[in-house]
């Protein structure tokens, strides 16, 4: 088992034959909810992609991980006072 997938959720998604993108998204969300506050989610997703992606480039979970990585690197929207007051 990978250190970045302690419950084996991502691993199991790759083992499920015929899994859909929607099912992969649900599994990814469950995995993400298990990440401790303050941990680098982008680094964890990259680690999972590096581990599983090369052997499974067309798997729906690989696509979900790529999307999660892209979303994690986008600038965050600033709301409330921080959006109105310059840094």
N, CA, C and O of each residue as an XYZ file, in Angstrom:
348
protein
N       0.824     -1.179      0.000
C       0.000      0.000      0.000
C       0.877      1.254      0.000
O       1.913      1.304      0.662
N       0.451      2.238     -0.735
C       1.188      3.508     -0.811
C       0.954      4.344      0.434
O      -0.110      4.292      1.052
N       1.962      5.107      0.784
C       1.854      5.995      1.938
C       0.799      7.089      1.698
O       0.151      7.543      2.641
N       0.630      7.508      0.435
C      -0.355      8.551      0.120
C      -1.755      7.989     -0.136
O      -2.681      8.735     -0.450
N      -1.899      6.689     -0.001
C      -3.191      6.018     -0.163
C      -3.333      4.970      0.941
O      -3.454      3.778      0.659
N      -3.319      5.422      2.208
C      -3.261      4.482      3.330
C      -4.448      3.520      3.412
O      -4.295      2.399      3.896
N      -5.611      3.935      2.955
C      -6.777      3.052      3.001
C      -6.924      2.225      1.721
O      -7.810      1.375      1.622
N      -6.055      2.479      0.749
C      -6.081      1.719     -0.493
C      -7.237      2.049     -1.415
O      -7.567      1.256     -2.297
N      -7.861      3.209     -1.229
C      -9.022      3.567     -2.046
C      -8.662      3.749     -3.516
O      -9.360      3.257     -4.402
N      -7.567      4.460     -3.765
C      -7.166      4.720     -5.141
C      -6.726      3.411     -5.803
O      -7.086      3.138     -6.948
N      -5.963      2.621     -5.093
C      -5.538      1.318     -5.605
C      -6.740      0.474     -6.013
O      -6.764     -0.099     -7.102
N      -7.727      0.401     -5.141
C      -8.910     -0.420     -5.427
C      -9.673      0.101     -6.639
O     -10.238     -0.686     -7.398
N      -9.696      1.428     -6.829
C     -10.401      1.973     -7.989
C      -9.766      1.478     -9.287
O     -10.461      1.240    -10.275
N      -8.448      1.326     -9.278
C      -7.767      0.815    -10.468
C      -8.034     -0.672    -10.680
O      -7.877     -1.169    -11.795
N      -8.420     -1.364     -9.670
C      -8.690     -2.806     -9.770
C     -10.117     -3.117    -10.205
O     -10.398     -4.233    -10.644
N     -11.011     -2.159    -10.090
C     -12.422     -2.390    -10.421
C     -12.610     -2.310    -11.934
O     -12.426     -1.254    -12.539
N     -12.969     -3.415    -12.521
C     -13.176     -3.468    -13.960
C     -14.461     -2.727    -14.321
O     -15.499     -2.918    -13.688
N     -14.378     -1.884    -15.338
C     -15.553     -1.164    -15.817
C     -15.970      0.016    -14.951
O     -17.086      0.514    -15.097
N     -15.112      0.473    -14.061
C     -15.452      1.605    -13.199
C     -15.666      2.859    -14.050
O     -14.991      3.057    -15.060
N     -16.598      3.686    -13.637
C     -16.909      4.905    -14.386
C     -16.194      6.112    -13.789
O     -15.683      6.060    -12.671
N     -16.169      7.192    -14.551
C     -15.561      8.422    -14.066
C     -16.304      8.935    -12.824
O     -15.677      9.408    -11.877
N     -17.611      8.844    -12.831
C     -18.401      9.282    -11.680
C     -18.060      8.501    -10.418
O     -17.955      9.072     -9.333
N     -17.890      7.196    -10.569
C     -17.504      6.374     -9.427
C     -16.101      6.750     -8.946
O     -15.836      6.777     -7.744
N     -15.211      7.038     -9.888
C     -13.853      7.459     -9.523
C     -13.875      8.777     -8.775
O     -13.113      8.971     -7.827
N     -14.744      9.684     -9.196
C     -14.869     10.978     -8.490
C     -15.320     10.759     -7.042
O     -14.808     11.400     -6.124
N     -16.260      9.870     -6.851
C     -16.735      9.575     -5.489
C     -15.616      8.981     -4.634
O     -15.450      9.354     -3.473
N     -14.863      8.070     -5.206
C     -13.743      7.462     -4.487
C     -12.689      8.515     -4.176
O     -12.140      8.542     -3.075
N     -12.405      9.386     -5.148
C     -11.427     10.454     -4.940
C     -11.867     11.378     -3.801
O     -11.056     11.762     -2.959
N     -13.148     11.728     -3.780
C     -13.661     12.588     -2.714
C     -13.491     11.924     -1.361
O     -13.077     12.572     -0.399
N     -13.804     10.650     -1.276
C     -13.620      9.901     -0.030
C     -12.146      9.917      0.373
O     -11.823     10.120      1.544
N     -11.253      9.704     -0.597
C      -9.811      9.739     -0.322
C      -9.412     11.133      0.178
O      -8.681     11.253      1.161
N      -9.890     12.184     -0.497
C      -9.524     13.560     -0.146
C     -10.009     13.930      1.255
O      -9.335     14.670      1.971
N     -11.163     13.422      1.642
C     -11.686     13.717      2.980
C     -10.823     13.086      4.071
O     -10.882     13.502      5.228
N     -10.034     12.097      3.711
C      -9.144     11.452      4.671
C      -7.799     12.150      4.840
O      -6.995     11.754      5.684
N      -7.551     13.188      4.041
C      -6.290     13.929      4.133
C      -6.343     14.843      5.358
O      -7.330     15.541      5.591
N      -5.275     14.822      6.120
C      -5.200     15.649      7.318
C      -5.024     17.123      6.955
O      -4.350     17.446      5.977
N      -5.616     18.002      7.727
C      -5.483     19.434      7.533
C      -4.002     19.806      7.566
O      -3.272     19.387      8.463
N      -3.570     20.583      6.598
C      -2.179     21.017      6.546
C      -1.292     20.154      5.666
O      -0.173     20.551      5.341
N      -1.775     18.970      5.272
C      -0.989     18.120      4.375
C      -1.081     18.679      2.953
O      -2.085     19.286      2.580
N      -0.039     18.471      2.176
C       0.036     18.983      0.809
C      -0.709     18.043     -0.140
O      -0.163     17.040     -0.598
N      -1.958     18.387     -0.423
C      -2.785     17.530     -1.262
C      -2.237     17.462     -2.688
O      -2.291     16.405     -3.316
N      -1.714     18.566     -3.203
C      -1.176     18.568     -4.565
C      -0.019     17.566     -4.667
O       0.070     16.816     -5.639
N       0.856     17.557     -3.672
C       1.978     16.612     -3.670
C       1.479     15.175     -3.572
O       2.038     14.282     -4.208
N       0.443     14.947     -2.790
C      -0.108     13.597     -2.657
C      -0.733     13.126     -3.972
O      -0.541     11.980     -4.378
N      -1.471     14.001     -4.626
C      -2.081     13.644     -5.911
C      -0.986     13.359     -6.937
O      -1.083     12.398     -7.700
N       0.055     14.192     -6.955
C       1.155     13.972     -7.895
C       1.825     12.623     -7.632
O       2.182     11.907     -8.567
N       1.989     12.288     -6.369
C       2.579     11.003     -6.003
C       1.727      9.838     -6.516
O       2.255      8.852     -7.029
N       0.407      9.963     -6.371
C      -0.499      8.922     -6.865
C      -0.430      8.811     -8.384
O      -0.409      7.709     -8.932
N      -0.396      9.953     -9.060
C      -0.281      9.946    -10.516
C       1.027      9.318    -10.976
O       1.051      8.537    -11.928
N       2.104      9.662    -10.300
C       3.413      9.099    -10.645
C       3.427      7.583    -10.459
O       4.078      6.862    -11.215
N       2.709      7.113     -9.456
C       2.694      5.686     -9.139
C       1.766      4.890    -10.065
O       2.165      3.863    -10.615
N       0.533      5.366    -10.232
C      -0.475      4.610    -10.973
C      -0.640      5.044    -12.431
O      -0.987      4.226    -13.283
N      -0.399      6.303    -12.720
C      -0.667      6.854    -14.041
C       0.060      6.208    -15.200
O      -0.575      5.901    -16.209
N       1.383      5.983    -15.103
C       2.104      5.436    -16.254
C       1.559      4.088    -16.756
O       1.558      3.836    -17.961
N       1.108      3.244    -15.864
C       0.571      1.939    -16.262
C      -0.908      1.983    -16.623
O      -1.449      1.018    -17.163
N      -1.562      3.107    -16.324
C      -3.012      3.223    -16.530
C      -3.375      4.586    -17.122
O      -4.201      5.293    -16.545
N      -2.784      4.973    -18.256
C      -2.993      6.331    -18.763
C      -4.436      6.644    -19.163
O      -4.840      7.806    -19.127
N      -5.216      5.638    -19.542
C      -6.588      5.871    -19.998
C      -7.644      5.509    -18.963
O      -8.838      5.530    -19.261
N      -7.217      5.180    -17.760
C      -8.165      4.801    -16.709
C      -8.901      6.055    -16.215
O      -8.296      7.122    -16.119
N     -10.189      5.938    -15.904
C     -10.941      7.099    -15.419
C     -10.332      7.730    -14.153
O     -10.404      8.947    -13.983
N      -9.739      6.922    -13.268
C      -9.149      7.491    -12.058
C      -7.932      8.349    -12.394
O      -7.678      9.353    -11.730
N      -7.189      7.962    -13.412
C      -6.048      8.776    -13.822
C      -6.538     10.148    -14.270
O      -5.925     11.165    -13.946
N      -7.632     10.176    -15.008
C      -8.223     11.453    -15.424
C      -8.688     12.277    -14.243
O      -8.483     13.490    -14.212
N      -9.311     11.633    -13.272
C      -9.782     12.338    -12.072
C      -8.588     12.892    -11.286
O      -8.639     14.020    -10.795
N      -7.531     12.112    -11.169
C      -6.331     12.592    -10.465
C      -5.710     13.779    -11.197
O      -5.292     14.748    -10.563
N      -5.648     13.708    -12.522
C      -5.102     14.836    -13.295
C      -5.934     16.094    -13.087
O      -5.401     17.192    -12.933
N      -7.246     15.913    -13.086
C      -8.138     17.046    -12.863
C      -7.954     17.612    -11.446
O      -7.923     18.828    -11.255
N      -7.832     16.725    -10.469
C      -7.604     17.169     -9.090
C      -6.297     17.911     -8.951
O      -6.210     18.886     -8.204
N      -5.281     17.462     -9.660
C      -3.982     18.128     -9.624
C      -4.088     19.522    -10.234
O      -3.553     20.484     -9.682
N      -4.774     19.635    -11.366
C      -4.947     20.937    -12.022
C      -5.744     21.889    -11.136
O      -5.404     23.066    -11.018
N      -6.800     21.381    -10.519
C      -7.622     22.231     -9.640
C      -6.838     22.678     -8.413
O      -7.007     23.801     -7.939
N      -5.994     21.812     -7.906
C      -5.204     22.141     -6.723
C      -4.143     23.184     -6.984
O      -3.654     23.821     -6.051
N      -3.777     23.371     -8.256
C      -2.749     24.340     -8.592
C      -3.322     25.669     -9.055
O      -2.575     26.623     -9.269
N      -4.651     25.745     -9.213
C      -5.286     27.001     -9.608
C      -5.249     27.983     -8.447
O      -5.322     27.582     -7.285
N      -5.134     29.292     -8.767
C      -5.189     30.280     -7.683
C      -6.539     30.225     -6.984
O      -7.575     30.035     -7.621
N      -6.516     30.389     -5.690
C      -7.745     30.344     -4.897
C      -8.485     31.686     -5.010
O      -7.864     32.747     -5.084
N      -9.797     31.616     -5.022
C     -10.627     32.815     -5.021
C     -10.557     33.432     -3.641
O     -10.671     32.750     -2.623
N     -10.370     34.714     -3.633
C     -10.339     35.419     -2.352
C     -11.682     36.083     -2.149
O     -12.146     36.830     -3.010
N     -12.300     35.822     -1.033
C     -13.599     36.405     -0.749
C     -13.568     37.261      0.503
O     -12.558     37.325      1.203
N     -14.674     37.910      0.773
C     -14.779     38.730      1.974
C     -13.847     39.935      1.942
O     -13.598     40.513      0.884
N     -13.347     40.297      3.089
C     -12.490     41.464      3.219
C     -11.208     41.346      2.423
O     -10.742     42.331      1.850
N     -10.629     40.149      2.378
C      -9.352     39.965      1.669
C      -9.486     40.237      0.168
O      -8.490     40.550     -0.484
N     -10.689     40.124     -0.391
C     -10.887     40.411     -1.802
C     -10.971     41.915     -2.060
O     -10.677     42.389     -3.158
N     -11.376     42.647     -1.034
C     -11.567     44.084     -1.193
C     -10.360     44.901     -0.789
O     -10.166     46.007     -1.292
N      -9.556     44.381      0.099
C      -8.404     45.107      0.624
C      -7.130     44.538      0.006
O      -6.882     43.337      0.107
N      -6.309     45.394     -0.640
C      -5.064     44.882     -1.233
C      -4.141     44.280     -0.175
O      -4.129     44.713      0.977
N      -3.366     43.271     -0.591
C      -2.426     42.619      0.334
C      -1.287     43.532      0.696
O      -0.405     43.146      1.463
